[in-house]
Amino acid sequence: MTLDEEAIAAIKEYIDSIAMNAVNMVYEASGRDTSFAEFMEAVTMKFNQFSAELVASEVLNVPPRTIESFNGGDGMTVEDVQDIIDNDGELELDDGDEDDLH
């Protein structure tokens, strides 16, 4: 099974939990003035982040501290994880990426 296939299978296995956590987190942060469109955009962003971080942790074995430190402490994105997958599971940091980890 390729890393892409493993990543997709991991998301399929945990989709209910990922989706519920994303909805709950955004719902708790929503206010009276939050529009439906804003809510859904935020849910989509959280869903993608949680999915990426699950794959990073469970499939690619990226340490939690590294995941949390990515992007200036904002965590990993789908693009970050795809870069690792495309690099055969190896986490390579450019000079600019090292700044994101600190």
Secondary structure as UniProt FT lines:
FT   HELIX           3..29
FT   TURN            32..33
FT   HELIX           36..58
FT   HELIX           64..73
FT   HELIX           78..86
FT   TURN            87..89
FT   HELIX           95..100
//
